[in-house]
Amino acid sequence: MLRIPDRAQISTLRDFLLQAGYQSSQLKGELGLKDTLHTNLDNLPPLLERTAADATLPTLSRLFFVGWPTSVERCRKYIPDDILHLCLDAGVLLHEDNEFAPSVVITPFENTLLFASDAPRHRADNPNVVLGPSGTTRLFTRAMLRTHRDSLLDIGTGSGVLSIAAAAFSERVLGTDVNERAIEFARFNAALNGVNNVEFAAGDALAPAEGRQFSQILANPPFFLTANKRFVYSDSPLELDGFTRKLAMEAPRYLEDGGIFQMICEWVQIEGQPWEERLRGWTAGSGCDVFVLLGPKVNPLDYAEWRFQEAVSLYAGQTSHLMAERLNYLREHRVEYVLSGVITMHKRKGSNWFVSTAADLTHENCGPAIRERMESLTLLAEQKEEDWLKSKLRVAPDAVIMQAQALGENGWAVTRVEVSKPNFISTELNVDLPVLRTIEMFDGRHTLSDIINKMQAAFSLSYEEAKARGLALAKRLVQSSFVLPAILQERSGQE
């Protein structure tokens, strides 16, 4: 059991680790430890070799990155006595014969945050195992909308990663988890990182937050699809994607007006029911706009193999039955595909919209692009024609024009013009040259009404024809965030 030292002591531990170079960049650069998510049990020999050098950082990495017992002599050579005593008193290290054995691994995250979680030898048969930052966590933190929040709720906090990361832009954070061991780790990690504006409570899903509302809610819930509910942190406690559905349907009740709910999760497409129809059913009547960023879409066999390989790398013990077990479960429930992604819901009065789009969820800076696209879609839903005519629109600074040319009888001629943005959302727009000339008029200084008058003169159109074309083009460009209201761009630049 972890014991939390007083704040001065635990800050000494954190400072020692960071000053010794125990950060993501240095572990990767100096030791070649590229996977700082957790130690895979099938890559132990190279990890031990990389941490064999007689020096401080390799010694710390062997203990806390690999989670491997290290001789007392070597530890005392490179770790001060007060740090060793602190780790022993806190239960972070155990004294076994002539070795110090770690009970936890400590994972650097976003370079200077540190997160303790169960060491590999405590994972195999423990249903309440607690893991540190995972690949899913990293994807989700990139997609998080990081605007200032008065209050934020983190459902399924685990070791507290999202709660502690969100504390940097939130006044108050509540992290909840049904696993009481996870709450123990989360509290330890908040103290380790010197974070004071986070509280943690044990309880199922939203139960610990009953009666409260929040500016933002985050959820990285257990969503793995399996018949055997083996691990609390990963395996959905309800049938198929039922737990994801439960959160999507219940979370809006805990949101303030204007609040945001974001969840990274998996869901299924059942025979005879398109997946979008399934998600629309979950969110209908929620009072929220819904923006779905669609990541990988895989068939049941590929999904079962993916999760099987993951289990083999993470856990010791018998795993050979897991693939057939999972595959049979999906087939029995007539699952055609398993889909994954980030669902963002914005609580807003008025006519709500539902939009989904494919995305590269590994992109480093997803959050601002999500916010930009949602603001654009909300503008389309709310703005009346007279508002459009008065609006000043500007081509987005990251919009790119690409032209394709072909050699014909009269030389090279443009055959295709494509507008795109080099961000993680898959969006391209094919236009012709007259439309391209019109797009150039969106400079943020002139109103759409001014641009329509110019279109009328340039293309010899009646005013009504020019207005119809101008409005349609503006809405089409705004929907894809190629053109944005100048005021939104100015605000984004100030932030």
C-alpha positions in Angstrom: 0.0 0.0 0.0 1.3 3.4 -0.9 1.8 6.0 1.8 1.9 9.7 0.9 4.9 11.5 2.5 4.5 15.1 3.6 4.6 17.7 0.8 8.2 18.7 1.5 9.5 15.1 1.4 7.6 14.1 -1.8 8.8 17.2 -3.6 12.3 16.2 -2.7 11.8 12.9 -4.5 10.3 14.6 -7.5 13.1 17.1 -7.7 15.7 14.4 -7.4 14.2 12.3 -10.3 13.9 15.3 -12.6 17.3 16.7 -11.9 18.8 13.3 -12.6 17.2 13.4 -16.0 14.2 11.2 -15.4 12.2 12.9 -18.1 10.7 11.7 -21.3 13.1 13.5 -23.6 16.2 12.3 -21.7 15.1 8.7 -21.2 14.5 8.5 -25.0 17.6 10.4 -26.0 20.3 9.1 -23.6 19.1 5.6 -23.0 17.0 4.9 -26.0 14.0 4.0 -23.9 11.4 4.9 -26.6 8.4 3.3 -24.9 7.8 5.4 -21.8 4.2 4.2 -21.4 4.9 1.0 -19.5 7.3 -1.8 -19.5 6.3 -4.6 -21.9 7.1 -8.0 -20.5 8.3 -9.2 -23.8 11.1 -6.6 -24.2 12.9 -7.1 -20.9 16.4 -8.1 -22.1 17.0 -5.0 -24.2 15.6 -2.8 -21.4 18.0 -4.4 -18.9 20.9 -3.9 -21.3 20.0 -0.2 -21.8 19.9 0.4 -18.1 23.1 -1.5 -17.3 25.5 1.4 -17.2 27.0 2.3 -13.8 25.4 5.8 -13.4 22.5 7.6 -11.7 20.0 7.8 -14.6 20.4 4.1 -15.7 20.0 3.0 -12.1 16.8 5.0 -11.6 15.5 3.8 -15.0 16.1 0.1 -14.1 14.2 0.6 -10.9 11.3 2.8 -11.9 11.0 2.5 -15.7 11.7 -1.3 -16.0 10.5 -2.1 -12.5 13.4 -4.4 -12.0 15.1 -5.2 -8.6 18.5 -3.6 -8.2 21.3 -4.4 -5.8 21.4 -2.4 -2.6 25.0 -1.5 -3.3 24.3 0.0 -6.7 21.2 1.9 -5.3 23.2 3.4 -2.4 25.9 4.4 -4.7 23.7 6.6 -6.9 20.6 7.4 -4.7 21.0 9.6 -1.6 20.1 7.9 1.7 17.2 10.3 2.4 15.6 9.5 -1.0 16.0 5.7 -0.4 14.4 6.0 3.1 11.6 8.1 1.7 10.9 5.5 -1.0 11.0 2.6 1.5 8.7 4.5 4.0 6.2 5.3 1.2 6.1 1.7 -0.1 7.6 2.7 -3.4 10.6 0.4 -2.8 10.8 -2.9 -0.8 14.0 -4.2 0.8 14.3 -7.9 -0.3 17.5 -9.7 0.6 20.4 -7.7 -1.0 18.1 -5.8 -3.5 15.7 -3.0 -3.5 12.6 -4.1 -5.4 10.2 -1.5 -6.8 6.5 -1.9 -6.1 5.7 0.8 -8.6 7.0 2.1 -11.9 7.2 5.9 -12.4 6.3 7.1 -15.9 7.3 10.6 -17.1 4.5 12.3 -18.9 4.5 15.5 -20.9 8.2 15.5 -20.0 8.0 16.8 -16.4 4.9 15.1 -14.9 5.6 11.8 -13.1 3.1 9.0 -12.5 3.5 6.0 -10.2 1.6 2.8 -11.2 1.8 -0.9 -10.5 5.2 -2.5 -11.3 5.0 -5.4 -13.9 5.1 -8.2 -11.4 1.9 -6.9 -9.7 -0.2 -6.9 -12.9 -0.7 -10.5 -13.9 -3.7 -11.6 -11.8 -4.8 -8.4 -10.1 -8.2 -7.3 -11.5 -7.6 -3.9 -9.8 -4.2 -3.3 -11.4 -3.4 0.4 -11.9 -1.4 1.4 -15.0 0.2 4.8 -15.8 -0.2 6.9 -18.9 -1.0 4.7 -21.9 -1.1 5.3 -25.7 -4.8 6.1 -25.3 -4.1 8.6 -22.6 -1.6 10.4 -24.8 -4.0 10.5 -27.7 -6.7 11.9 -25.5 -4.6 14.6 -23.9 -3.8 15.9 -27.4 -7.5 16.1 -28.1 -8.5 17.8 -24.8 -9.9 21.3 -25.1 -7.6 23.2 -22.7 -9.5 26.5 -22.2 -9.8 27.8 -18.6 -12.4 26.0 -16.6 -14.0 26.7 -13.2 -14.7 23.1 -12.5 -13.7 19.9 -14.3 -14.7 16.2 -13.7 -12.5 13.3 -14.8 -14.4 10.0 -14.9 -12.3 6.9 -14.6 -9.2 8.8 -13.5 -7.0 5.7 -12.9 -3.6 6.9 -11.7 -4.9 10.5 -12.1 -3.2 11.5 -15.3 -6.0 13.5 -16.9 -7.0 15.1 -13.6 -3.5 16.3 -12.9 -2.9 17.5 -16.5 -6.3 19.3 -16.4 -5.4 21.0 -13.1 -3.1 23.4 -15.1 -6.2 25.0 -16.8 -8.9 24.4 -14.2 -9.7 26.0 -10.9 -11.1 22.8 -9.4 -10.8 19.2 -10.5 -12.7 16.1 -9.3 -11.3 12.7 -10.4 -13.5 9.6 -9.8 -12.8 5.9 -10.2 -14.6 2.7 -9.1 -11.2 1.2 -8.3 -10.2 2.3 -4.8 -6.6 1.3 -5.5 -6.6 3.7 -8.4 -7.7 6.5 -6.1 -4.8 5.7 -3.8 -2.4 6.1 -6.7 -4.1 9.2 -8.0 -3.7 10.9 -4.6 -0.1 9.9 -4.4 0.6 11.2 -7.9 -1.1 14.6 -7.2 1.2 15.0 -4.2 4.2 13.8 -6.3 3.5 16.5 -8.9 2.7 19.3 -6.3 -0.9 19.7 -7.5 -3.3 21.1 -4.9 -6.5 21.8 -6.8 -7.5 18.2 -7.4 -9.6 15.9 -5.2 -10.3 12.3 -5.8 -13.4 10.1 -4.9 -14.1 6.4 -5.2 -17.4 5.5 -6.8 -19.0 4.1 -10.0 -19.0 6.4 -13.0 -20.8 9.7 -12.2 -22.1 8.7 -8.8 -19.5 10.6 -6.8 -20.5 13.8 -8.7 -24.2 13.5 -8.0 -25.8 16.9 -7.5 -22.9 18.9 -9.1 -22.3 20.4 -12.5 -19.1 21.1 -14.3 -17.6 23.3 -17.0 -15.9 20.3 -18.6 -16.1 16.5 -18.2 -13.4 14.1 -19.4 -13.7 10.3 -19.6 -11.2 7.7 -20.6 -13.4 4.8 -19.4 -12.9 1.1 -19.5 -14.1 0.3 -23.0 -12.4 -2.9 -24.2 -14.9 -5.3 -25.7 -14.7 -8.7 -23.9 -17.0 -11.3 -22.4 -14.5 -11.8 -19.5 -14.5 -8.7 -17.3 -11.0 -9.3 -16.1 -9.5 -5.9 -15.4 -11.4 -2.9 -13.9 -9.3 -0.3 -15.7 -9.9 -1.6 -19.2 -12.8 -4.0 -19.6 -16.2 -2.5 -20.2 -18.4 -3.6 -17.2 -21.5 -3.7 -19.4 -22.4 -5.6 -22.5 -20.4 -4.5 -25.6 -20.2 -0.7 -25.6 -22.9 -0.3 -23.0 -20.8 1.6 -20.5 -19.7 4.1 -23.2 -23.4 4.5 -24.1 -24.2 5.1 -20.4 -21.7 7.9 -20.1 -22.8 9.6 -23.4 -26.4 9.6 -22.2 -25.8 10.6 -18.6 -22.9 13.1 -18.7 -24.8 16.0 -20.2 -26.9 16.2 -17.0 -23.7 17.1 -15.1 -22.7 19.8 -17.6 -23.2 23.5 -17.1 -24.7 25.4 -20.1 -21.9 25.8 -22.5 -20.0 22.9 -20.9 -18.0 20.3 -22.8 -17.9 16.5 -22.4 -15.1 14.6 -24.1 -14.7 10.9 -24.2 -12.2 8.6 -25.9 -13.8 5.2 -26.4 -14.7 2.3 -28.6 -18.1 1.4 -30.0 -19.5 -1.2 -32.3 -21.4 -1.4 -35.6 -23.9 -4.2 -35.4 -25.3 -6.0 -38.5 -28.1 -3.9 -39.9 -27.3 -0.8 -37.9 -24.8 1.8 -39.2 -22.6 3.0 -36.4 -23.6 6.7 -36.8 -27.2 5.7 -36.2 -26.1 4.0 -33.0 -24.3 7.1 -31.7 -27.1 9.4 -32.7 -29.4 7.3 -30.6 -27.1 7.7 -27.6 -26.9 11.5 -27.9 -30.4 12.4 -29.2 -32.2 14.7 -26.8 -29.0 15.5 -24.8 -29.1 19.2 -25.6 -25.6 18.9 -27.0 -23.9 19.4 -30.3 -21.9 16.2 -31.1 -18.6 16.1 -32.9 -17.1 12.6 -33.5 -13.5 12.2 -34.5 -13.3 8.7 -36.0 -10.1 6.8 -35.5 -9.4 3.2 -36.6 -12.2 1.0 -37.8 -11.4 -2.7 -37.6 -13.2 -6.0 -38.1 -13.7 -8.5 -35.2 -10.7 -10.7 -36.1 -8.3 -7.8 -36.3 -9.6 -6.4 -33.1 -9.3 -9.7 -31.2 -5.7 -10.1 -32.5 -4.8 -6.5 -31.5 -6.1 -6.9 -28.0 -4.5 -10.4 -27.7 -1.1 -9.1 -28.6 -1.5 -6.3 -26.1 -2.4 -8.7 -23.3 0.6 -10.9 -24.1 3.0 -7.9 -23.8 1.5 -6.6 -20.6 0.7 -9.6 -18.5 2.4 -12.8 -17.4 0.4 -16.0 -17.1 -1.8 -17.9 -19.5 -3.2 -15.7 -22.3 -3.6 -18.2 -25.2 -7.4 -18.4 -24.7 -8.0 -14.6 -24.8 -8.2 -14.2 -28.6 -10.7 -16.9 -29.3 -12.8 -15.8 -26.3 -13.0 -12.2 -27.5 -13.6 -13.1 -31.1 -16.4 -15.5 -30.2 -18.0 -12.8 -28.0 -18.0 -10.3 -30.9 -19.4 -12.8 -33.4 -22.1 -13.9 -31.1 -23.3 -10.3 -30.8 -23.2 -9.8 -34.6 -20.5 -7.1 -34.5 -19.4 -6.1 -38.0 -16.8 -3.5 -36.9 -15.2 -2.1 -33.8 -14.7 1.7 -34.1 -12.8 4.1 -31.9 -12.3 7.8 -31.6 -13.0 10.9 -29.5 -16.6 12.1 -28.9 -17.0 15.8 -28.0 -20.3 17.1 -26.8 -21.1 20.8 -26.3 -24.2 21.7 -24.2 -25.9 24.4 -26.1 -29.5 25.7 -26.3 -31.1 25.7 -29.8 -31.0 23.2 -32.7 -28.2 20.8 -32.0 -26.0 19.2 -34.7 -24.2 15.9 -35.1 -21.1 15.6 -37.3 -18.5 12.9 -37.7 -15.3 13.0 -39.6 -12.2 10.8 -40.0 -9.1 12.0 -38.2 -5.5 11.3 -37.4 -5.7 11.0 -33.7 -1.9 10.9 -33.3 -1.6 14.6 -34.4 0.3 16.6 -31.7 -2.2 19.5 -31.5 -5.7 18.1 -31.9 -7.5 20.3 -29.3 -7.4 23.7 -31.1 -8.5 22.1 -34.3 -11.4 20.4 -32.6 -12.5 23.7 -31.0 -12.1 25.6 -34.3 -14.3 23.0 -36.2 -16.9 23.0 -33.5 -17.1 26.8 -33.4 -17.5 26.8 -37.2 -20.3 24.2 -37.1 -22.1 26.2 -34.3 -21.9 29.3 -36.4 -23.5 27.5 -39.3 -26.3 26.4 -36.9 -27.0 29.7 -35.3 -26.2 32.5 -37.8 -29.1 34.0 -39.8 -28.7 35.3 -43.4 -28.4 38.9 -42.3 -25.6 38.0 -39.9 -23.8 36.2 -42.7 -24.0 39.2 -44.9 -22.5 41.4 -42.2 -19.7 39.0 -41.2 -16.1 39.5 -42.1 -14.5 36.2 -43.0 -10.8 35.4 -43.4 -9.0 32.5 -45.0 -7.5 30.3 -42.2 -3.8 30.9 -41.9 -3.1 27.1 -42.3 -5.2 26.7 -45.4 -3.3 25.4 -48.4 -4.1 25.7 -52.2 -2.8 22.9 -54.4 -3.1 22.9 -58.2 -2.8 20.0 -60.6 -1.9 20.7 -64.2 -1.9 18.6 -67.4 -0.2 19.1 -70.7 -2.6 19.7 -73.5 -2.6 21.0 -77.1 -2.2 24.6 -75.8 0.5 23.8 -73.2 0.0 23.2 -69.5 -3.4 23.8 -68.1 -4.9 23.6 -64.6 -7.1 20.5 -64.2 -7.8 20.6 -60.5 -7.6 23.0 -57.6 -7.8 21.6 -54.1 -8.1 23.5 -50.8 -6.8 21.6 -47.7 -5.5 22.1 -44.2 -2.4 20.3 -42.9 -4.1 19.3 -39.6 -5.3 16.0 -38.2 -8.9 16.2 -39.6 -9.3 14.7 -43.1 -10.7 17.5 -45.2 -10.1 18.5 -48.8 -12.2 20.7 -51.1 -12.0 20.7 -54.9 -12.8 24.0 -56.5 -12.6 25.6 -59.9 -10.6 28.7 -60.8 -13.5 31.2 -60.5 -14.2 29.9 -57.0 -10.5 30.2 -56.1 -10.6 33.8 -57.2 -13.6 34.3 -54.9 -11.9 32.6 -52.0 -9.0 35.1 -52.3 -11.5 37.9 -51.4 -12.0 36.5 -47.9 -9.4 38.8 -46.3 -11.1 39.6 -43.0 -11.5 43.3 -44.0 -14.6 43.1 -46.2 -18.0 41.9 -45.3 -19.6 39.0 -47.2 -22.0 41.5 -48.7 -19.0 43.4 -50.1 -17.7 40.2 -51.6 -21.0 39.4 -53.1 -21.1 42.8 -54.8 -17.6 42.1 -56.3 -18.8 38.6 -57.5 -21.8 40.2 -59.2 -19.5 42.6 -61.1 -16.7 40.1 -61.9 -19.0 37.3 -63.1 -21.8 39.4 -64.6 -24.4 37.9 -62.3 -27.7 39.3 -61.0 -27.5 40.2 -57.3 -29.7 37.3 -56.2 -27.5 34.8 -58.1 -24.3 36.3 -56.6 -25.8 36.3 -53.1 -26.9 32.7 -53.5 -23.5 31.6 -54.7 -21.6 33.7 -52.1 -23.7 32.5 -49.2 -23.3 28.8 -50.3 -19.6 29.2 -50.8 -19.1 30.9 -47.4 -21.0 28.3 -45.5 -19.2 25.5 -47.3 -15.8 27.0 -46.5 -16.7 27.7 -42.9 -18.1 24.2 -42.4 -14.6 22.8 -43.2 -12.8 25.7 -41.3 -11.0 26.9 -44.5 -12.5 30.3 -43.8 -13.3 31.6 -40.4 -14.9 34.8 -38.9 -12.0 37.2 -38.4 -13.0 37.7 -34.8 -12.6 34.0 -34.0 -9.1 34.0 -35.6 -8.1 37.1 -33.6 -9.3 35.5 -30.3 -7.4 32.3 -31.1 -4.3 34.3 -31.7 -4.6 36.1 -28.4 -5.0 32.7 -26.6 
